[in-house]
Amino acid sequence: MIKTWGVIGTIRHFTCLLFGIALMAASVALAKIALLGTSPISSIPMCSVS
């Protein structure tokens, strides 16, 4: 069964996606500023922060 979200559902979905990406980027930036080091999972977002 194919689920259709509609316009409101699609907007909500992409808003949540963008918020999650921004939150991850901010946490990687804070970890880098605090000199805590970065884990391997943070290596891809760290490239865009530096």
Order of alpha helices (4+ residues) and beta strands (2+ residues): alpha-alpha
